[in-house]
Amino acid sequence: MTGAPMISRLTLSAFLALAAPAFADTDAVVRWQQEPTTVFDATEIDIDAFQWIARPVVVFANTPADPAFQEQMEEIIAELDRLVERDVVVITDTDPDGQSDLRRQLRPRGFMMVLMGKDGQVSLRKPLPWTVRELSRSIDKMPMRRRELRENPSGDAT
């Protein structure tokens, strides 16, 4: 009988070790839902956790000092409310040596801005900064966004 509790603790420890990344991903989604203006670093999240919940906009650069990166982030921050209305989660990656999952998956070369749909598919890749107006128009053309607007004409994505 003394061996049974040890096996249970080991089993529980193994489960928690395997489940820890999933809990961390859920934490990022919960953080974003509580504060949708949060800008995440690519190393903080698993993009799959946001599938069917948010539209990721990922901004890549080889350094945070990249003028294109700075311009893109200034644009995004200045009009973040327009992106929040469209369920956008903003993610940055300025460390090419870090090799985040997103960097390996999307393979940017220098600066790149990527818009993904709620389905996790890449909708747009841009090698130059875009305005929030341009991003918003692109999002508003997506089938899921059009459905959201039909179901909730006030424009609030839910």
Secondary structure in CASP SS format (residue, H / E / C, confidence):
PFRMAT SS
TARGET T0000
AUTHOR 0000-0000-0000
METHOD secondary structure of the structure
MODEL  1
M C 1.00
T C 1.00
G H 1.00
A H 1.00
P H 1.00
M H 1.00
I H 1.00
S H 1.00
R H 1.00
L H 1.00
T H 1.00
L H 1.00
S H 1.00
A H 1.00
F H 1.00
L H 1.00
A H 1.00
L H 1.00
A H 1.00
A H 1.00
P H 1.00
A H 1.00
F H 1.00
A H 1.00
D H 1.00
T H 1.00
D H 1.00
A H 1.00
V H 1.00
V H 1.00
R H 1.00
W H 1.00
Q H 1.00
Q H 1.00
E C 1.00
P C 1.00
T C 1.00
T C 1.00
V E 1.00
F E 1.00
D E 1.00
A H 1.00
T H 1.00
E H 1.00
I C 1.00
D C 1.00
I H 1.00
D H 1.00
A H 1.00
F H 1.00
Q C 1.00
W C 1.00
I C 1.00
A C 1.00
R E 1.00
P E 1.00
V E 1.00
V E 1.00
V E 1.00
F E 1.00
A C 1.00
N C 1.00
T C 1.00
P C 1.00
A C 1.00
D C 1.00
P H 1.00
A H 1.00
F H 1.00
Q H 1.00
E H 1.00
Q H 1.00
M H 1.00
E H 1.00
E H 1.00
I H 1.00
I H 1.00
A H 1.00
E C 1.00
L H 1.00
D H 1.00
R H 1.00
L H 1.00
V H 1.00
E C 1.00
R C 1.00
D C 1.00
V E 1.00
V E 1.00
V E 1.00
I E 1.00
T E 1.00
D E 1.00
T C 1.00
D C 1.00
P C 1.00
D C 1.00
G C 1.00
Q C 1.00
S C 1.00
D H 1.00
L H 1.00
R H 1.00
R H 1.00
Q H 1.00
L H 1.00
R C 1.00
P C 1.00
R C 1.00
G C 1.00
F C 1.00
M E 1.00
M E 1.00
V E 1.00
L E 1.00
M E 1.00
G C 1.00
K C 1.00
D C 1.00
G C 1.00
Q C 1.00
V E 1.00
S E 1.00
L E 1.00
R E 1.00
K E 1.00
P C 1.00
L C 1.00
P C 1.00
W C 1.00
T C 1.00
V H 1.00
R H 1.00
E H 1.00
L H 1.00
S H 1.00
R H 1.00
S H 1.00
I H 1.00
D H 1.00
K C 1.00
M C 1.00
P H 1.00
M H 1.00
R H 1.00
R H 1.00
R H 1.00
E H 1.00
L H 1.00
R H 1.00
E H 1.00
N C 1.00
P C 1.00
S C 1.00
G C 1.00
D C 1.00
A C 1.00
T C 1.00
END
